């Protein structure tokens, strides 16, 4: 039991994969892409999501306003704001879409970080070098990609 608890703590947002290897969507692929193509609208939708969820505490495996983890927050945000179903965990979210360079980020793109040997973290880029995410220490918040911690742990970005 102790080893199981330790493993859960170490994996954080990189929780074990579910059988969600494909993106299912309420919209057709072209409608989904269109929903993410207007950077201003996407940013506004993400800022609205932030206002609704700001400060909700981090909880591994959580997916409610009582507590949420990073991949759950990304999954819920994409579903509620864009009608797109993403996988539940960072491992599967990191392999969807098109990998892009940091300099080509647009609002709505996913940003990933390697935060430990067995842990990953994910957030949603909102523009101006900032991203929306569920922080383990401060809950749902906006952070800067220029922050020394996030800059050091940056791994990759993905566009759906």
Steps between C-alpha positions, in 0.01 A plus 500: 500500500781742584670433168168552317445834674856606425457410133181706479675800650795467263287473189283803583342618175674221311251250636468157345351496153136426444369341183452842343750498218283682249329835512125478486315821427149637511598700193644388170877535472466810281256662745738422787793656316282803419410533869872535578600711199394846623770586755302786653188288556706212637682732742170651617351153556807394698496816713133437575588144604773642724255737671264206564775271636760738648645363823328160485750280686711232339389144568660201329231329294250775583266651244269731692507836675587312820834414339646435155830391350674650198391246239145494634484879478627495140255223406206678665591839347529362147165322539310795651649781294569334164291179492814289463560181699864451595654202680498517881873492571809693395665198341219463248439874461867544403474271197197654329507777245801664345817574697592866452786723609459732797539802269192389300263470796143626461224519761352155555822309437607256770833554677673210674768487767718222638483573872672186628628159401149360479286812487367728230290813520268658242341838453322698228678790335296823518738739321758756616726213615247393764317174559200387702542191717427323827812552710580245770580781744254777411212332317356639176707797396679680218880473480769643276711286270781741596479388864834333584333178617279457193778606262730236650240223480342583162472187285279558196190667355217344305235651274178311433 
